Amino acid sequence: MRIIALTDLLFELYTWILIARFLLTWLPNVDYSHPIVQFIHKATDVVVRPFRGIIPPLGNIDLSPLVMFLVLRMAYSLLRRLLFLVML
């Protein structure tokens, strides 16, 4: 059960990093050369890149992160169920 708890924690942390990335896009004067901002972008590019452009933006708002979060949440739910089956 520790593996499932650790996986839950890692997924939760990664979700917050993704939220931070999308909140940064709403700020007009973000310093993209700042080490924390660079870390956030490097850590999330793998997940964000495939979802860019799936849904056309409405004005300046990119809705593809919503699709990404739904897919990521479903994939994690499946992974969690598989971990439960393996741990039994």
N, CA, C and O atoms as a CHARMM CRD file, in Angstrom:
* protein
*
  352
    1    1 MET  N      0.81000  -1.20300   0.00000 PROA 1      0.00000
    2    1 MET  CA     0.00000   0.00000   0.00000 PROA 1      0.00000
    3    1 MET  C      0.84800   1.26000   0.00000 PROA 1      0.00000
    4    1 MET  O      0.36100   2.33400  -0.35400 PROA 1      0.00000
    5    2 ARG  N      2.11200   1.14100   0.39400 PROA 2      0.00000
    6    2 ARG  CA     2.99100   2.30400   0.38400 PROA 2      0.00000
    7    2 ARG  C      3.24200   2.79100  -1.04000 PROA 2      0.00000
    8    2 ARG  O      3.39100   3.99000  -1.27400 PROA 2      0.00000
    9    3 ILE  N      3.28700   1.87500  -1.97000 PROA 3      0.00000
   10    3 ILE  CA     3.49900   2.26300  -3.37000 PROA 3      0.00000
   11    3 ILE  C      2.33300   3.11300  -3.84300 PROA 3      0.00000
   12    3 ILE  O      2.53400   4.10900  -4.53800 PROA 3      0.00000
   13    4 ILE  N      1.13300   2.73900  -3.47900 PROA 4      0.00000
   14    4 ILE  CA    -0.05200   3.50000  -3.89600 PROA 4      0.00000
   15    4 ILE  C     -0.04600   4.88000  -3.23700 PROA 4      0.00000
   16    4 ILE  O     -0.36900   5.87500  -3.88600 PROA 4      0.00000
   17    5 ALA  N      0.31600   4.94800  -1.96500 PROA 5      0.00000
   18    5 ALA  CA     0.38200   6.24300  -1.27800 PROA 5      0.00000
   19    5 ALA  C      1.45600   7.12800  -1.90400 PROA 5      0.00000
   20    5 ALA  O      1.23800   8.32500  -2.09000 PROA 5      0.00000
   21    6 LEU  N      2.60200   6.55800  -2.22600 PROA 6      0.00000
   22    6 LEU  CA     3.66700   7.32400  -2.87000 PROA 6      0.00000
   23    6 LEU  C      3.24600   7.80700  -4.25100 PROA 6      0.00000
   24    6 LEU  O      3.53500   8.94200  -4.63100 PROA 6      0.00000
   25    7 THR  N      2.56600   6.95000  -5.00000 PROA 7      0.00000
   26    7 THR  CA     2.07300   7.32400  -6.32300 PROA 7      0.00000
   27    7 THR  C      1.04100   8.44500  -6.21100 PROA 7      0.00000
   28    7 THR  O      1.04900   9.38300  -7.00800 PROA 7      0.00000
   29    8 ASP  N      0.16000   8.34700  -5.22900 PROA 8      0.00000
   30    8 ASP  CA    -0.82200   9.41500  -4.99500 PROA 8      0.00000
   31    8 ASP  C     -0.12500  10.74300  -4.71800 PROA 8      0.00000
   32    8 ASP  O     -0.50200  11.77700  -5.26800 PROA 8      0.00000
   33    9 LEU  N      0.89800  10.70600  -3.86000 PROA 9      0.00000
   34    9 LEU  CA     1.63300  11.91200  -3.50600 PROA 9      0.00000
   35    9 LEU  C      2.32600  12.51400  -4.72900 PROA 9      0.00000
   36    9 LEU  O      2.25700  13.72200  -4.95100 PROA 9      0.00000
   37   10 LEU  N      2.98700  11.68000  -5.51300 PROA 10     0.00000
   38   10 LEU  CA     3.68400  12.16800  -6.70700 PROA 10     0.00000
   39   10 LEU  C      2.70900  12.75000  -7.72800 PROA 10     0.00000
   40   10 LEU  O      2.98900  13.77400  -8.35000 PROA 10     0.00000
   41   11 PHE  N      1.57800  12.09900  -7.89500 PROA 11     0.00000
   42   11 PHE  CA     0.58300  12.61800  -8.82800 PROA 11     0.00000
   43   11 PHE  C      0.04900  13.96700  -8.34900 PROA 11     0.00000
   44   11 PHE  O     -0.13700  14.88300  -9.14900 PROA 11     0.00000
   45   12 GLU  N     -0.19200  14.08500  -7.06200 PROA 12     0.00000
   46   12 GLU  CA    -0.68400  15.34100  -6.49500 PROA 12     0.00000
   47   12 GLU  C      0.33500  16.46400  -6.66600 PROA 12     0.00000
   48   12 GLU  O     -0.02800  17.58000  -7.03600 PROA 12     0.00000
   49   13 LEU  N      1.60100  16.17600  -6.39900 PROA 13     0.00000
   50   13 LEU  CA     2.65200  17.18200  -6.58800 PROA 13     0.00000
   51   13 LEU  C      2.75700  17.61300  -8.04500 PROA 13     0.00000
   52   13 LEU  O      2.88000  18.80100  -8.34000 PROA 13     0.00000
   53   14 TYR  N      2.70800  16.64300  -8.95100 PROA 14     0.00000
   54   14 TYR  CA     2.80800  16.96600 -10.37000 PROA 14     0.00000
   55   14 TYR  C      1.59800  17.78300 -10.83100 PROA 14     0.00000
   56   14 TYR  O      1.73200  18.68100 -11.66200 PROA 14     0.00000
   57   15 THR  N      0.44200  17.47700 -10.30000 PROA 15     0.00000
   58   15 THR  CA    -0.75800  18.25000 -10.63200 PROA 15     0.00000
   59   15 THR  C     -0.57200  19.70700 -10.21700 PROA 15     0.00000
   60   15 THR  O     -0.94400  20.61300 -10.96200 PROA 15     0.00000
   61   16 TRP  N     -0.00300  19.94000  -9.04400 PROA 16     0.00000
   62   16 TRP  CA     0.21900  21.31700  -8.58600 PROA 16     0.00000
   63   16 TRP  C      1.26700  22.03700  -9.43000 PROA 16     0.00000
   64   16 TRP  O      1.16800  23.24300  -9.65500 PROA 16     0.00000
   65   17 ILE  N      2.27100  21.29500  -9.89600 PROA 17     0.00000
   66   17 ILE  CA     3.26200  21.90700 -10.79600 PROA 17     0.00000
   67   17 ILE  C      2.60100  22.29900 -12.10800 PROA 17     0.00000
   68   17 ILE  O      2.89400  23.36200 -12.65500 PROA 17     0.00000
   69   18 LEU  N      1.71100  21.45100 -12.62100 PROA 18     0.00000
   70   18 LEU  CA     0.97300  21.78500 -13.84300 PROA 18     0.00000
   71   18 LEU  C      0.08100  23.01300 -13.63400 PROA 18     0.00000
   72   18 LEU  O      0.00200  23.88200 -14.50300 PROA 18     0.00000
   73   19 ILE  N     -0.58000  23.07900 -12.49600 PROA 19     0.00000
   74   19 ILE  CA    -1.42600  24.24200 -12.20400 PROA 19     0.00000
   75   19 ILE  C     -0.56800  25.50500 -12.15000 PROA 19     0.00000
   76   19 ILE  O     -0.96800  26.55400 -12.65400 PROA 19     0.00000
   77   20 ALA  N      0.60700  25.40000 -11.54000 PROA 20     0.00000
   78   20 ALA  CA     1.51400  26.56100 -11.48600 PROA 20     0.00000
   79   20 ALA  C      1.90500  27.00200 -12.88900 PROA 20     0.00000
   80   20 ALA  O      1.99000  28.20000 -13.16100 PROA 20     0.00000
   81   21 ARG  N      2.14300  26.05000 -13.77600 PROA 21     0.00000
   82   21 ARG  CA     2.50400  26.41200 -15.14600 PROA 21     0.00000
   83   21 ARG  C      1.39200  27.20000 -15.82400 PROA 21     0.00000
   84   21 ARG  O      1.65700  28.20300 -16.48700 PROA 21     0.00000
   85   22 PHE  N      0.16300  26.75800 -15.66300 PROA 22     0.00000
   86   22 PHE  CA    -0.93700  27.43900 -16.33800 PROA 22     0.00000
   87   22 PHE  C     -1.26000  28.78100 -15.68700 PROA 22     0.00000
   88   22 PHE  O     -1.70800  29.70900 -16.36100 PROA 22     0.00000
   89   23 LEU  N     -1.03800  28.88500 -14.39300 PROA 23     0.00000
   90   23 LEU  CA    -1.21600  30.18000 -13.74500 PROA 23     0.00000
   91   23 LEU  C     -0.15800  31.17700 -14.21000 PROA 23     0.00000
   92   23 LEU  O     -0.43300  32.37200 -14.31800 PROA 23     0.00000
   93   24 LEU  N      1.03800  30.69100 -14.48300 PROA 24     0.00000
   94   24 LEU  CA     2.10200  31.56500 -14.98200 PROA 24     0.00000
   95   24 LEU  C      1.74700  32.17000 -16.34200 PROA 24     0.00000
   96   24 LEU  O      2.18100  33.27700 -16.66200 PROA 24     0.00000
   97   25 THR  N      0.96700  31.45300 -17.13100 PROA 25     0.00000
   98   25 THR  CA     0.60600  31.98900 -18.44900 PROA 25     0.00000
   99   25 THR  C     -0.33900  33.17300 -18.33400 PROA 25     0.00000
  100   25 THR  O     -0.46700  33.94900 -19.28000 PROA 25     0.00000
  101   26 TRP  N     -0.99300  33.32600 -17.21100 PROA 26     0.00000
  102   26 TRP  CA    -1.92600  34.43800 -17.02500 PROA 26     0.00000
  103   26 TRP  C     -1.22300  35.68500 -16.51400 PROA 26     0.00000
  104   26 TRP  O     -1.80100  36.77200 -16.52700 PROA 26     0.00000
  105   27 LEU  N      0.01400  35.53900 -16.06500 PROA 27     0.00000
  106   27 LEU  CA     0.75600  36.68400 -15.54000 PROA 27     0.00000
  107   27 LEU  C      1.52900  37.36200 -16.66900 PROA 27     0.00000
  108   27 LEU  O      2.28100  36.70100 -17.38600 PROA 27     0.00000
  109   28 PRO  N      1.35400  38.66800 -16.83300 PROA 28     0.00000
  110   28 PRO  CA     1.95800  39.34100 -17.98700 PROA 28     0.00000
  111   28 PRO  C      3.46800  39.53700 -17.88800 PROA 28     0.00000
  112   28 PRO  O      4.13100  39.56700 -18.92500 PROA 28     0.00000
  113   29 ASN  N      4.03500  39.66900 -16.71100 PROA 29     0.00000
  114   29 ASN  CA     5.45500  40.00200 -16.58500 PROA 29     0.00000
  115   29 ASN  C      6.26900  38.87100 -15.97200 PROA 29     0.00000
  116   29 ASN  O      7.08100  39.10800 -15.07700 PROA 29     0.00000
  117   30 VAL  N      6.06200  37.65400 -16.44000 PROA 30     0.00000
  118   30 VAL  CA     6.78700  36.50800 -15.89400 PROA 30     0.00000
  119   30 VAL  C      8.19800  36.50200 -16.47600 PROA 30     0.00000
  120   30 VAL  O      8.38300  36.67100 -17.68100 PROA 30     0.00000
  121   31 ASP  N      9.18500  36.30700 -15.61200 PROA 31     0.00000
  122   31 ASP  CA    10.58000  36.19300 -16.04000 PROA 31     0.00000
  123   31 ASP  C     10.84600  34.72100 -16.37400 PROA 31     0.00000
  124   31 ASP  O     11.06700  33.90700 -15.47800 PROA 31     0.00000
  125   32 TYR  N     10.82400  34.39400 -17.64500 PROA 32     0.00000
  126   32 TYR  CA    10.98200  33.00400 -18.06400 PROA 32     0.00000
  127   32 TYR  C     12.42000  32.50600 -17.92100 PROA 32     0.00000
  128   32 TYR  O     12.68700  31.32500 -18.14400 PROA 32     0.00000
  129   33 SER  N     13.33100  33.37500 -17.55900 PROA 33     0.00000
  130   33 SER  CA    14.70800  32.93700 -17.31300 PROA 33     0.00000
  131   33 SER  C     14.93200  32.59500 -15.84000 PROA 33     0.00000
  132   33 SER  O     16.01500  32.13500 -15.47600 PROA 33     0.00000
  133   34 HSD  N     13.92300  32.81200 -14.98500 PROA 34     0.00000
  134   34 HSD  CA    14.03200  32.47800 -13.56700 PROA 34     0.00000
  135   34 HSD  C     14.12300  30.96200 -13.41900 PROA 34     0.00000
  136   34 HSD  O     13.38100  30.24000 -14.08400 PROA 34     0.00000
  137   35 PRO  N     15.02000  30.46100 -12.55700 PROA 35     0.00000
  138   35 PRO  CA    15.20500  29.00600 -12.41800 PROA 35     0.00000
  139   35 PRO  C     13.93800  28.23800 -12.04200 PROA 35     0.00000
  140   35 PRO  O     13.73400  27.12500 -12.52900 PROA 35     0.00000
  141   36 ILE  N     13.09400  28.79800 -11.19900 PROA 36     0.00000
  142   36 ILE  CA    11.86800  28.08600 -10.81200 PROA 36     0.00000
  143   36 ILE  C     10.92000  27.97600 -11.99900 PROA 36     0.00000
  144   36 ILE  O     10.31700  26.92500 -12.21700 PROA 36     0.00000
  145   37 VAL  N     10.78500  29.04500 -12.75900 PROA 37     0.00000
  146   37 VAL  CA     9.91500  29.03200 -13.94300 PROA 37     0.00000
  147   37 VAL  C     10.46900  28.04900 -14.96700 PROA 37     0.00000
  148   37 VAL  O      9.70500  27.31200 -15.59000 PROA 37     0.00000
  149   38 GLN  N     11.78400  28.02900 -15.15000 PROA 38     0.00000
  150   38 GLN  CA    12.38600  27.07300 -16.08300 PROA 38     0.00000
  151   38 GLN  C     12.15200  25.63500 -15.62900 PROA 38     0.00000
  152   38 GLN  O     11.86400  24.76400 -16.45100 PROA 38     0.00000
  153   39 PHE  N     12.27400  25.38000 -14.32200 PROA 39     0.00000
  154   39 PHE  CA    12.00400  24.03900 -13.80000 PROA 39     0.00000
  155   39 PHE  C     10.56600  23.61900 -14.08100 PROA 39     0.00000
  156   39 PHE  O     10.31500  22.49900 -14.52700 PROA 39     0.00000
  157   40 ILE  N      9.63000  24.51700 -13.82000 PROA 40     0.00000
  158   40 ILE  CA     8.21400  24.20800 -14.04300 PROA 40     0.00000
  159   40 ILE  C      7.96900  23.85500 -15.50300 PROA 40     0.00000
  160   40 ILE  O      7.25800  22.89400 -15.79600 PROA 40     0.00000
  161   41 HSD  N      8.55000  24.61900 -16.41900 PROA 41     0.00000
  162   41 HSD  CA     8.35400  24.35200 -17.84500 PROA 41     0.00000
  163   41 HSD  C      9.02200  23.04600 -18.27300 PROA 41     0.00000
  164   41 HSD  O      8.43600  22.26900 -19.02600 PROA 41     0.00000
  165   42 LYS  N     10.23000  22.80400 -17.80300 PROA 42     0.00000
  166   42 LYS  CA    10.91800  21.56300 -18.17200 PROA 42     0.00000
  167   42 LYS  C     10.19700  20.33600 -17.61800 PROA 42     0.00000
  168   42 LYS  O     10.12500  19.30000 -18.27900 PROA 42     0.00000
  169   43 ALA  N      9.66600  20.45900 -16.40000 PROA 43     0.00000
  170   43 ALA  CA     8.99300  19.32000 -15.77200 PROA 43     0.00000
  171   43 ALA  C      7.65300  19.00200 -16.41300 PROA 43     0.00000
  172   43 ALA  O      7.18400  17.86700 -16.33400 PROA 43     0.00000
  173   44 THR  N      7.03400  19.98400 -17.04500 PROA 44     0.00000
  174   44 THR  CA     5.68100  19.77600 -17.57400 PROA 44     0.00000
  175   44 THR  C      5.60100  19.73600 -19.09700 PROA 44     0.00000
  176   44 THR  O      4.55000  19.39100 -19.63800 PROA 44     0.00000
  177   45 ASP  N      6.65600  20.07300 -19.79100 PROA 45     0.00000
  178   45 ASP  CA     6.60900  20.09000 -21.25900 PROA 45     0.00000
  179   45 ASP  C      6.21600  18.74500 -21.85500 PROA 45     0.00000
  180   45 ASP  O      5.49900  18.69200 -22.85400 PROA 45     0.00000
  181   46 VAL  N      6.68000  17.66700 -21.25000 PROA 46     0.00000
  182   46 VAL  CA     6.38800  16.32600 -21.77300 PROA 46     0.00000
  183   46 VAL  C      4.88300  16.06600 -21.82800 PROA 46     0.00000
  184   46 VAL  O      4.38900  15.44200 -22.76700 PROA 46     0.00000
  185   47 VAL  N      4.16900  16.54000 -20.83100 PROA 47     0.00000
  186   47 VAL  CA     2.73400  16.30300 -20.75500 PROA 47     0.00000
  187   47 VAL  C      1.94900  17.36100 -21.53400 PROA 47     0.00000
  188   47 VAL  O      0.93700  17.04900 -22.16100 PROA 47     0.00000
  189   48 VAL  N      2.40800  18.59200 -21.49300 PROA 48     0.00000
  190   48 VAL  CA     1.66100  19.69200 -22.09700 PROA 48     0.00000
  191   48 VAL  C      1.74400  19.69500 -23.61700 PROA 48     0.00000
  192   48 VAL  O      0.74800  19.95400 -24.29300 PROA 48     0.00000
  193   49 ARG  N      2.90800  19.41400 -24.15000 PROA 49     0.00000
  194   49 ARG  CA     3.13800  19.53000 -25.59300 PROA 49     0.00000
  195   49 ARG  C      2.12900  18.75300 -26.45200 PROA 49     0.00000
  196   49 ARG  O      1.62200  19.31500 -27.42300 PROA 49     0.00000
  197   50 PRO  N      1.81700  17.49200 -26.14200 PROA 50     0.00000
  198   50 PRO  CA     0.87100  16.76200 -26.99300 PROA 50     0.00000
  199   50 PRO  C     -0.54100  17.35500 -27.01300 PROA 50     0.00000
  200   50 PRO  O     -1.29600  17.12800 -27.95800 PROA 50     0.00000
  201   51 PHE  N     -0.89700  18.10800 -25.98100 PROA 51     0.00000
  202   51 PHE  CA    -2.25400  18.63200 -25.88600 PROA 51     0.00000
  203   51 PHE  C     -2.41000  20.02900 -26.47000 PROA 51     0.00000
  204   51 PHE  O     -3.52500  20.53600 -26.59100 PROA 51     0.00000
  205   52 ARG  N     -1.30200  20.64300 -26.82900 PROA 52     0.00000
  206   52 ARG  CA    -1.37100  21.97900 -27.42600 PROA 52     0.00000
  207   52 ARG  C     -2.09700  21.89900 -28.76000 PROA 52     0.00000
  208   52 ARG  O     -1.78400  21.05300 -29.59800 PROA 52     0.00000
  209   53 GLY  N     -3.03500  22.75300 -28.94300 PROA 53     0.00000
  210   53 GLY  CA    -3.71200  22.84600 -30.22200 PROA 53     0.00000
  211   53 GLY  C     -4.82500  21.84000 -30.44100 PROA 53     0.00000
  212   53 GLY  O     -5.42500  21.82800 -31.51700 PROA 53     0.00000
  213   54 ILE  N     -5.12600  20.99500 -29.46600 PROA 54     0.00000
  214   54 ILE  CA    -6.23000  20.05300 -29.63900 PROA 54     0.00000
  215   54 ILE  C     -7.53800  20.81800 -29.74300 PROA 54     0.00000
  216   54 ILE  O     -8.36900  20.54900 -30.61100 PROA 54     0.00000
  217   55 ILE  N     -7.70400  21.76700 -28.85200 PROA 55     0.00000
  218   55 ILE  CA    -8.88800  22.62500 -28.87900 PROA 55     0.00000
  219   55 ILE  C     -8.40000  24.03000 -29.21800 PROA 55     0.00000
  220   55 ILE  O     -7.49300  24.53800 -28.55900 PROA 55     0.00000
  221   56 PRO  N     -8.97700  24.65900 -30.22000 PROA 56     0.00000
  222   56 PRO  CA    -8.52500  26.01000 -30.56100 PROA 56     0.00000
  223   56 PRO  C     -8.78200  26.97900 -29.41100 PROA 56     0.00000
  224   56 PRO  O     -9.80200  26.88200 -28.73000 PROA 56     0.00000
  225   57 PRO  N     -7.85500  27.91400 -29.19400 PROA 57     0.00000
  226   57 PRO  CA    -8.03300  28.85600 -28.09200 PROA 57     0.00000
  227   57 PRO  C     -9.21900  29.78700 -28.30700 PROA 57     0.00000
  228   57 PRO  O     -9.56100  30.13700 -29.43700 PROA 57     0.00000
  229   58 LEU  N     -9.83100  30.17600 -27.20400 PROA 58     0.00000
  230   58 LEU  CA   -10.90700  31.16200 -27.23900 PROA 58     0.00000
  231   58 LEU  C    -10.29800  32.50100 -26.83200 PROA 58     0.00000
  232   58 LEU  O    -10.09700  32.76100 -25.64500 PROA 58     0.00000
  233   59 GLY  N    -10.01000  33.33300 -27.80000 PROA 59     0.00000
  234   59 GLY  CA    -9.30300  34.57700 -27.50300 PROA 59     0.00000
  235   59 GLY  C     -7.89000  34.25200 -27.08200 PROA 59     0.00000
  236   59 GLY  O     -7.15400  33.61000 -27.83000 PROA 59     0.00000
  237   60 ASN  N     -7.50000  34.68300 -25.90100 PROA 60     0.00000
  238   60 ASN  CA    -6.16500  34.38400 -25.37300 PROA 60     0.00000
  239   60 ASN  C     -6.16000  33.19400 -24.42800 PROA 60     0.00000
  240   60 ASN  O     -5.12700  32.88300 -23.83500 PROA 60     0.00000
  241   61 ILE  N     -7.28700  32.53100 -24.27600 PROA 61     0.00000
  242   61 ILE  CA    -7.39700  31.43000 -23.32800 PROA 61     0.00000
  243   61 ILE  C     -7.24100  30.09700 -24.05700 PROA 61     0.00000
  244   61 ILE  O     -8.00900  29.77500 -24.96400 PROA 61     0.00000
  245   62 ASP  N     -6.23900  29.33200 -23.64500 PROA 62     0.00000
  246   62 ASP  CA    -5.98500  28.01400 -24.21800 PROA 62     0.00000
  247   62 ASP  C     -6.73700  26.97500 -23.39000 PROA 62     0.00000
  248   62 ASP  O     -6.45000  26.79600 -22.20700 PROA 62     0.00000
  249   63 LEU  N     -7.69300  26.29400 -24.00700 PROA 63     0.00000
  250   63 LEU  CA    -8.50500  25.30900 -23.29500 PROA 63     0.00000
  251   63 LEU  C     -7.92200  23.90300 -23.33100 PROA 63     0.00000
  252   63 LEU  O     -8.46500  22.99800 -22.69700 PROA 63     0.00000
  253   64 SER  N     -6.83100  23.70300 -24.05900 PROA 64     0.00000
  254   64 SER  CA    -6.24900  22.36900 -24.12900 PROA 64     0.00000
  255   64 SER  C     -5.78800  21.84500 -22.76800 PROA 64     0.00000
  256   64 SER  O     -5.77300  20.62800 -22.58000 PROA 64     0.00000
  257   65 PRO  N     -5.40900  22.70100 -21.80200 PROA 65     0.00000
  258   65 PRO  CA    -5.07700  22.14400 -20.48200 PROA 65     0.00000
  259   65 PRO  C     -6.24400  21.40700 -19.83200 PROA 65     0.00000
  260   65 PRO  O     -6.02700  20.46500 -19.07000 PROA 65     0.00000
  261   66 LEU  N     -7.47000  21.81900 -20.11800 PROA 66     0.00000
  262   66 LEU  CA    -8.61400  21.09700 -19.56700 PROA 66     0.00000
  263   66 LEU  C     -8.65400  19.67000 -20.08700 PROA 66     0.00000
  264   66 LEU  O     -8.90600  18.73200 -19.33000 PROA 66     0.00000
  265   67 VAL  N     -8.40500  19.50900 -21.37600 PROA 67     0.00000
  266   67 VAL  CA    -8.36900  18.17200 -21.96900 PROA 67     0.00000
  267   67 VAL  C     -7.23100  17.36900 -21.35400 PROA 67     0.00000
  268   67 VAL  O     -7.38700  16.18900 -21.04000 PROA 67     0.00000
  269   68 MET  N     -6.08300  18.02200 -21.18700 PROA 68     0.00000
  270   68 MET  CA    -4.92600  17.35300 -20.61300 PROA 68     0.00000
  271   68 MET  C     -5.21900  16.86600 -19.19700 PROA 68     0.00000
  272   68 MET  O     -4.88900  15.73100 -18.85400 PROA 68     0.00000
  273   69 PHE  N     -5.83500  17.71200 -18.37500 PROA 69     0.00000
  274   69 PHE  CA    -6.14300  17.30600 -17.01400 PROA 69     0.00000
  275   69 PHE  C     -7.12800  16.13600 -16.98800 PROA 69     0.00000
  276   69 PHE  O     -6.98100  15.22600 -16.17300 PROA 69     0.00000
  277   70 LEU  N     -8.11300  16.15200 -17.85800 PROA 70     0.00000
  278   70 LEU  CA    -9.06700  15.03500 -17.90400 PROA 70     0.00000
  279   70 LEU  C     -8.38300  13.73400 -18.29600 PROA 70     0.00000
  280   70 LEU  O     -8.60800  12.70000 -17.66700 PROA 70     0.00000
  281   71 VAL  N     -7.56100  13.77900 -19.31700 PROA 71     0.00000
  282   71 VAL  CA    -6.85300  12.57300 -19.76400 PROA 71     0.00000
  283   71 VAL  C     -5.88000  12.10300 -18.69000 PROA 71     0.00000
  284   71 VAL  O     -5.78200  10.90700 -18.41600 PROA 71     0.00000
  285   72 LEU  N     -5.17200  13.02900 -18.09400 PROA 72     0.00000
  286   72 LEU  CA    -4.21300  12.67300 -17.04600 PROA 72     0.00000
  287   72 LEU  C     -4.92700  12.05800 -15.84300 PROA 72     0.00000
  288   72 LEU  O     -4.44500  11.08100 -15.27000 PROA 72     0.00000
  289   73 ARG  N     -6.05700  12.61600 -15.46400 PROA 73     0.00000
  290   73 ARG  CA    -6.82400  12.08600 -14.33200 PROA 73     0.00000
  291   73 ARG  C     -7.34500  10.67800 -14.64300 PROA 73     0.00000
  292   73 ARG  O     -7.30700   9.80300 -13.77900 PROA 73     0.00000
  293   74 MET  N     -7.82900  10.45500 -15.86300 PROA 74     0.00000
  294   74 MET  CA    -8.32100   9.11800 -16.23900 PROA 74     0.00000
  295   74 MET  C     -7.17100   8.11700 -16.27400 PROA 74     0.00000
  296   74 MET  O     -7.32400   6.98300 -15.82100 PROA 74     0.00000
  297   75 ALA  N     -6.01800   8.52800 -16.81000 PROA 75     0.00000
  298   75 ALA  CA    -4.86600   7.62800 -16.87600 PROA 75     0.00000
  299   75 ALA  C     -4.39700   7.27200 -15.46600 PROA 75     0.00000
  300   75 ALA  O     -4.03900   6.12500 -15.19900 PROA 75     0.00000
  301   76 TYR  N     -4.40000   8.24900 -14.57500 PROA 76     0.00000
  302   76 TYR  CA    -3.98400   7.95800 -13.20900 PROA 76     0.00000
  303   76 TYR  C     -4.98400   7.04100 -12.50900 PROA 76     0.00000
  304   76 TYR  O     -4.58600   6.16300 -11.74400 PROA 76     0.00000
  305   77 SER  N     -6.24900   7.23000 -12.75900 PROA 77     0.00000
  306   77 SER  CA    -7.25900   6.35800 -12.17200 PROA 77     0.00000
  307   77 SER  C     -7.04000   4.91200 -12.62100 PROA 77     0.00000
  308   77 SER  O     -7.14100   3.98600 -11.81700 PROA 77     0.00000
  309   78 LEU  N     -6.74400   4.72600 -13.89300 PROA 78     0.00000
  310   78 LEU  CA    -6.45700   3.38900 -14.41700 PROA 78     0.00000
  311   78 LEU  C     -5.19300   2.81900 -13.77900 PROA 78     0.00000
  312   78 LEU  O     -5.17000   1.65400 -13.38200 PROA 78     0.00000
  313   79 LEU  N     -4.14800   3.62700 -13.67800 PROA 79     0.00000
  314   79 LEU  CA    -2.90100   3.17900 -13.06100 PROA 79     0.00000
  315   79 LEU  C     -3.12300   2.77600 -11.60500 PROA 79     0.00000
  316   79 LEU  O     -2.57500   1.77500 -11.14200 PROA 79     0.00000
  317   80 ARG  N     -3.91700   3.54900 -10.89800 PROA 80     0.00000
  318   80 ARG  CA    -4.19400   3.25500  -9.48900 PROA 80     0.00000
  319   80 ARG  C     -4.94000   1.92200  -9.35000 PROA 80     0.00000
  320   80 ARG  O     -4.64200   1.12900  -8.45700 PROA 80     0.00000
  321   81 ARG  N     -5.89400   1.68800 -10.22500 PROA 81     0.00000
  322   81 ARG  CA    -6.62700   0.40300 -10.18500 PROA 81     0.00000
  323   81 ARG  C     -5.69100  -0.76500 -10.48100 PROA 81     0.00000
  324   81 ARG  O     -5.78500  -1.82000  -9.85400 PROA 81     0.00000
  325   82 LEU  N     -4.78700  -0.56700 -11.44300 PROA 82     0.00000
  326   82 LEU  CA    -3.83200  -1.61600 -11.76000 PROA 82     0.00000
  327   82 LEU  C     -2.90600  -1.89000 -10.56700 PROA 82     0.00000
  328   82 LEU  O     -2.58300  -3.04100 -10.27500 PROA 82     0.00000
  329   83 LEU  N     -2.49000  -0.83800  -9.89500 PROA 83     0.00000
  330   83 LEU  CA    -1.64200  -1.02600  -8.70500 PROA 83     0.00000
  331   83 LEU  C     -2.38900  -1.78700  -7.62600 PROA 83     0.00000
  332   83 LEU  O     -1.79900  -2.64100  -6.96500 PROA 83     0.00000
  333   84 PHE  N     -3.68100  -1.50200  -7.42700 PROA 84     0.00000
  334   84 PHE  CA    -4.46200  -2.24100  -6.44000 PROA 84     0.00000
  335   84 PHE  C     -4.52200  -3.72500  -6.80700 PROA 84     0.00000
  336   84 PHE  O     -4.39300  -4.58900  -5.94000 PROA 84     0.00000
  337   85 LEU  N     -4.71700  -4.01500  -8.08900 PROA 85     0.00000
  338   85 LEU  CA    -4.78600  -5.41500  -8.52100 PROA 85     0.00000
  339   85 LEU  C     -3.46200  -6.13400  -8.31300 PROA 85     0.00000
  340   85 LEU  O     -3.43800  -7.29400  -7.90100 PROA 85     0.00000
  341   86 VAL  N     -2.37300  -5.45200  -8.59400 PROA 86     0.00000
  342   86 VAL  CA    -1.05500  -6.05500  -8.45000 PROA 86     0.00000
  343   86 VAL  C     -0.72700  -6.28000  -6.97900 PROA 86     0.00000
  344   86 VAL  O     -0.08900  -7.27100  -6.62500 PROA 86     0.00000
  345   87 MET  N     -1.16800  -5.35100  -6.12000 PROA 87     0.00000
  346   87 MET  CA    -0.86000  -5.44300  -4.69100 PROA 87     0.00000
  347   87 MET  C     -1.67900  -6.50000  -3.97500 PROA 87     0.00000
  348   87 MET  O     -1.31600  -6.89300  -2.86600 PROA 87     0.00000
  349   88 LEU  N     -2.77200  -6.98000  -4.56200 PROA 88     0.00000
  350   88 LEU  CA    -3.60700  -7.99700  -3.90900 PROA 88     0.00000
  351   88 LEU  C     -2.92800  -9.31300  -3.91400 PROA 88     0.00000
  352   88 LEU  O     -3.47600 -10.29200  -3.40900 PROA 88     0.00000
